[in-house]
């Protein structure tokens, strides 16, 4: 089992920045592929970003590319999502997810992930 706990959400004005963190426990963190997803009210959960076990590979949704950066610190068992130039369209609950094995082509699919955090709310005001 893997336990994931997100933090860092909050209320920010458009154009601002937030940094989300996700702390993992229960398995060797470096064995996990990590992902970030978000879900806005009335919408389906959507892929935001993913990062490979070593951190050498990162993947982003087109909607956040160039504004968001995901990274990880395997020594601290933590993955991060740095969000810059936020817009009201980024308002959602952000979830951290983990899986031990996933094909690259499935990284953007939420059903490919086995473990999920409880989510953290990000609200961007205009």
C-alpha positions in Angstrom: 0.0 0.0 0.0 1.0 3.6 -0.7 -0.3 6.5 1.3 -0.2 9.9 -0.4 -0.8 13.3 1.3 -1.1 16.5 -0.7 -0.5 20.0 0.6 0.0 23.5 -0.6 -3.3 24.3 -2.1 -5.1 27.5 -1.4 -6.6 30.7 -2.8 -4.5 32.8 -5.2 -5.1 35.6 -7.6 -4.8 35.2 -11.3 -1.2 35.4 -12.4 0.0 34.1 -9.1 1.9 30.9 -8.2 1.4 27.9 -5.9 3.6 24.9 -5.1 1.9 21.7 -4.3 3.6 18.9 -2.5 2.7 15.2 -2.2 4.4 13.1 0.5 4.4 9.4 0.0 4.8 6.5 2.4 4.4 2.8 2.4 6.7 1.7 -0.5 10.0 2.7 -1.9 9.3 6.1 -3.3 11.9 5.7 -6.1 9.9 2.7 -7.4 6.9 4.8 -8.1 5.8 6.8 -11.2 4.0 9.8 -9.9 1.2 11.8 -11.5 -0.9 14.9 -10.8 -4.5 15.1 -11.9 -7.2 17.7 -11.2 -10.9 17.8 -11.1 -13.1 20.9 -11.4 -16.7 21.0 -10.3 -18.9 19.2 -12.8 -15.9 18.0 -14.9 -14.0 14.8 -15.2 -10.7 14.2 -13.6 -8.0 15.3 -16.0 -4.3 14.7 -16.4 -1.9 17.5 -15.4 1.6 16.0 -15.2 3.6 13.0 -14.6 7.2 12.2 -13.6 9.2 9.0 -14.0 10.9 7.2 -11.2 14.2 8.9 -11.5 12.7 12.3 -12.3 14.4 12.2 -15.7 11.2 12.2 -17.6 8.3 14.6 -17.2 5.0 14.9 -19.1 2.4 17.7 -19.1 -1.0 18.4 -20.4 -1.0 21.0 -23.1 -3.1 23.3 -21.0 -0.3 23.6 -18.4 2.8 23.2 -20.4 5.2 26.1 -19.9 3.4 27.2 -16.7 3.6 24.1 -14.5 6.7 22.1 -13.5 6.7 18.8 -11.7 9.7 17.5 -9.8 10.5 15.0 -7.2 12.9 14.4 -4.3 13.4 10.7 -3.8 15.3 11.3 -0.6 12.3 13.1 0.9 9.7 10.8 -0.7 8.0 13.9 -2.1 6.8 15.0 -5.5 6.1 18.7 -6.3 3.9 20.7 -8.7 5.1 24.2 -9.2 2.2 26.2 -10.7 2.9 29.6 -12.2 0.8 32.1 -14.2 -2.3 30.6 -12.7 -5.7 31.4 -14.3 -9.2 30.9 -13.0 -9.4 27.9 -15.4 -6.8 26.2 -13.1 -9.3 26.1 -10.3 -9.8 22.5 -9.2 -9.1 19.9 -6.6 -5.6 18.6 -7.4 -4.8 15.0 -6.7 -1.5 13.2 -6.5 -1.3 9.6 -7.8 1.2 6.8 -7.9 1.8 3.6 -9.7 4.6 1.1 -9.8 4.3 0.2 -13.4 2.8 2.1 -16.3 3.4 2.2 -20.0 4.4 5.7 -21.3 1.3 5.8 -23.5 -0.9 5.4 -20.4 0.7 8.0 -18.1 -2.1 10.4 -18.9 -4.9 8.0 -18.0 -6.2 8.2 -14.4 -7.1 4.5 -14.3 -3.5 3.6 -14.8 -2.7 4.8 -11.3 -3.2 2.6 -8.3 -2.9 5.0 -5.4 -4.4 8.4 -4.8 -4.2 11.2 -2.3 -7.2 12.9 -0.8 -6.7 16.0 -3.0 -6.0 19.7 -2.2 -8.2 22.6 -3.4 -6.7 25.2 -5.6 -8.8 28.3 -6.3 -7.7 31.1 -8.6 -9.6 34.3 -8.4 -9.9 36.7 -11.3 
